[in-house]
Structures are given as structure tokens and as C-alpha cells.
Amino acid sequence: MYRLSKEATFTLTVKKSEFIAILLRVESEEEVKAFLKVIRKSHPKARHVCHAVIIHGDHRIERSNDDGEPAGTAGLPMLEILRKRNIENVLAVVVRYFGGILLGSGGLIRAYSKSVTECLDHAKLSEVQEVLKTTFRFPIRFADAILSHLKETTILSKEFGEKVTITILSDDDAWLESCRSISGGLVDIISQERILIETPISAQE
């Protein structure tokens, strides 16, 4: 999955209608409502302010709103783009200033879809991955052997004393059995939990 690293905007003009796409990172319905209120206030003369939102958390939310456009021609196409691009915790808004020329259902679907697609193409994104975070300790005499064994993991911290305390990120705990074998079973797990990490990437093609 991917998330926005920062707000993104893109403006598309189709037959004199202006479509302003705005992508915002959100974590709750309250944030969605607050952002929509600000956007509507910033564009008082806009004909439509359509949106789509995906939030994955304690409560999964995926919905859209056409805001007066023909049903299924605005919010839903926007939502489908977010789904196809595996974006989560995002609010996509497209503000439309009507140019006087009717676009028809197909034209509207293409315009709203392209607005969000182009905005995503220019957005800064992060890849979200679930990893295992483990803090453990072992006698210092095994430090060289164990650190060498852990070279494929991400080591967040190391503390050296009579014992070495290390915090690492890994896909799983397959490394644990080998470390216990190296140390003769003298590896003590202090804490272990699954967490989400975000890694910045360039915009998707």
C-alpha cells in the first residue's frame, strides 16, 4: 500500500471546464469533514466539489460523493483510481468550475479520473509495509557473530555493555533460531511487535 507524503494538486481543463484535483492525507472522518469545509470555503463559485476517500485503520472507510454531478460520473471513478493505485488514508477532491459546455457521462468520468490520475503521478508517496520490530539482548562475546548474521536486517539501535541490546526490523523472526544457536540459547527477547513503516518513493508511473 501507499500513502501521501505531502499534499498534491493538479489542474486540468476540459472544454472550458476547470478541474482542480487535490490530494490530502487523512486519518479520520473528522479530518475529511474539516478539509472539505476549508476547500468549499476556498472555492465558493465552484459548480461541484466531488470527493473520494479511503481510510484503513480501526474502521475501514471507502466512499465517494458526486456533489450534484450525474450519479457515478465523479466520485466513484475517483475512488476506483485510488483503489487501483493502492493508496490509503487519502482524501481526493476535485473542484469543478463549469465552462458552459456539457461533457456527457463519458466525458465526466474521463475528466474526473484523469484529474486524480495526473495528481497522483505528480505526488510524493511513501510505501507502507508491516514489519517485525524486536528488541533483544545477549552476552557481548557473541556480538561479532550475531551482528554478522543480522546484516540483512535493519538495525535501529545498538547498546554495548556486559550484554549487547539491539533493536531490529525484519520481515519475520527467522533469524532468532540461528542467533540462539550462536549464543547457546543466551538470547533474551525484551519486546516484539508488528509495526507499519513508511519508505519514501518517487511517484508511481
C-alpha positions in Angstrom: 0.0 0.0 0.0 1.0 3.6 -0.5 0.3 6.9 1.4 0.8 10.5 0.5 4.0 12.1 1.9 2.5 15.6 1.3 -0.5 17.4 -0.2 -0.6 17.4 -4.0 -2.6 19.4 -6.5 -3.2 19.3 -10.3 -5.4 21.4 -12.6 -7.0 20.0 -15.8 -9.0 22.0 -18.3 -11.6 20.1 -20.5 -13.8 22.1 -22.9 -13.5 25.3 -20.8 -14.4 23.4 -17.5 -11.6 23.6 -14.9 -11.0 20.5 -12.8 -8.8 21.1 -9.7 -7.6 17.9 -8.1 -6.4 18.0 -4.5 -5.0 15.0 -2.6 -4.7 15.2 1.1 -3.6 12.7 3.8 -6.3 11.9 6.3 -6.6 9.6 9.3 -10.3 10.1 10.3 -13.7 11.2 9.1 -13.3 14.3 11.2 -10.3 15.3 9.2 -12.2 14.6 6.0 -15.1 16.9 7.0 -12.7 19.6 8.1 -10.7 19.6 4.8 -13.9 19.6 2.7 -15.2 22.6 4.6 -12.0 24.5 4.0 -11.9 23.6 0.3 -15.6 24.6 -0.2 -14.9 27.9 1.5 -11.8 28.5 -0.7 -13.9 27.8 -3.9 -17.3 29.5 -3.3 -18.0 29.8 -7.0 -17.3 26.2 -8.0 -20.2 24.3 -9.5 -19.1 20.9 -7.9 -16.8 19.8 -5.2 -16.6 16.0 -5.6 -14.6 13.7 -3.4 -13.5 10.1 -2.7 -11.9 8.8 0.5 -10.1 5.7 1.6 -9.1 5.2 5.2 -7.6 2.0 6.5 -7.4 1.8 10.3 -9.6 0.6 13.2 -12.6 1.3 10.9 -12.2 0.8 7.2 -13.8 3.6 5.1 -14.1 3.7 1.3 -16.7 6.0 -0.1 -17.3 8.8 -2.6 -19.6 11.7 -3.4 -20.7 13.1 -6.8 -21.9 16.5 -5.3 -24.5 17.1 -7.9 -22.8 15.5 -10.9 -24.7 12.6 -12.6 -24.5 9.5 -10.4 -21.4 7.5 -10.8 -19.6 10.1 -13.1 -17.3 11.8 -10.5 -16.8 10.3 -7.0 -16.8 6.7 -8.0 -14.3 7.0 -10.8 -12.0 8.9 -8.5 -12.4 6.2 -5.8 -11.6 3.5 -8.4 -8.3 5.3 -9.3 -7.3 5.4 -5.6 -8.1 1.6 -5.3 -6.1 0.7 -8.4 -3.1 2.7 -7.3 -3.3 1.1 -3.8 -3.5 4.4 -2.0 -4.8 4.5 1.6 -5.6 7.2 4.2 -6.2 9.7 1.4 -8.9 12.2 0.5 -9.2 13.0 -3.2 -11.1 16.2 -4.0 -11.9 17.5 -7.5 -13.3 21.1 -7.7 -15.1 21.8 -10.9 -15.7 25.2 -12.4 -18.2 24.7 -15.2 -17.2 26.1 -18.5 -20.6 26.2 -20.2 -20.1 23.0 -22.3 -21.8 19.8 -21.2 -19.3 16.8 -21.2 -21.7 13.9 -21.0 -21.3 11.0 -18.7 -18.3 9.5 -20.5 -16.6 12.9 -20.6 -17.2 13.5 -16.9 -15.8 10.1 -16.0 -12.7 10.7 -18.1 -12.2 14.1 -16.7 -12.5 13.2 -13.0 -10.4 10.1 -13.5 -7.7 11.9 -15.3 -7.6 14.7 -12.8 -6.9 12.3 -9.9 -4.5 10.1 -12.0 -2.4 13.1 -13.0 -2.4 14.4 -9.5 -1.1 11.0 -8.2 1.5 11.0 -11.0 3.0 14.2 -9.6 2.5 13.3 -5.9 5.2 12.3 -3.4 4.3 8.9 -2.0 5.6 6.5 0.7 5.3 2.8 0.6 3.7 1.3 3.7 5.0 -2.1 4.9 4.3 -4.2 8.0 7.5 -5.4 9.7 8.5 -7.0 12.9 10.3 -4.8 15.5 12.3 -6.8 18.0 14.5 -5.7 20.9 16.7 -8.4 22.4 19.9 -8.8 24.3 22.8 -11.3 24.5 26.3 -11.6 26.1 28.8 -9.3 24.4 31.2 -12.2 23.5 28.7 -13.2 20.8 28.4 -9.7 19.3 30.6 -10.2 16.2 28.9 -13.4 15.1 25.4 -12.3 15.8 25.8 -8.8 14.1 27.3 -10.6 11.1 24.3 -12.9 11.0 21.9 -9.9 11.2 23.5 -7.9 8.3 20.4 -8.4 6.1 18.1 -6.8 8.7 17.6 -3.1 9.6 19.3 -2.4 12.9 17.7 0.6 14.6 19.9 0.7 17.7 22.8 -1.0 19.5 23.9 -0.6 23.1 27.1 -2.3 24.4 27.8 -3.3 28.0 28.2 -6.7 29.6 25.4 -7.5 27.3 24.5 -6.1 23.9 21.0 -4.8 23.4 19.8 -4.5 19.8 16.6 -3.3 18.2 16.0 -4.5 14.6 13.3 -4.5 11.9 12.7 -7.7 9.9 10.1 -9.4 7.9 9.8 -12.2 10.4 11.7 -13.8 13.2 13.5 -16.5 11.1 16.8 -15.0 12.3 16.0 -15.8 16.0 16.7 -19.5 16.0 20.2 -19.0 14.4 21.1 -16.3 16.9 20.1 -18.6 19.8 22.2 -21.3 18.3 25.2 -19.0 18.0 24.8 -17.9 21.6 23.9 -21.3 23.1 20.4 -20.1 23.8 21.5 -16.9 25.6 19.3 -14.5 23.6 16.6 -12.8 25.6 13.7 -11.1 23.8 12.8 -7.8 25.5 9.9 -6.8 23.2 8.5 -7.8 19.9 5.6 -6.2 17.9 4.3 -5.8 14.3 4.5 -2.1 13.2 3.9 -0.2 10.0 6.8 1.7 8.4 6.8 4.2 5.5 9.5 4.4 2.9 9.5 7.4 0.6 9.4 6.6 -3.1 9.2 8.5 -6.4 5.7 9.0 -7.9 4.3 5.9 -9.5 4.3 5.5 -13.2 
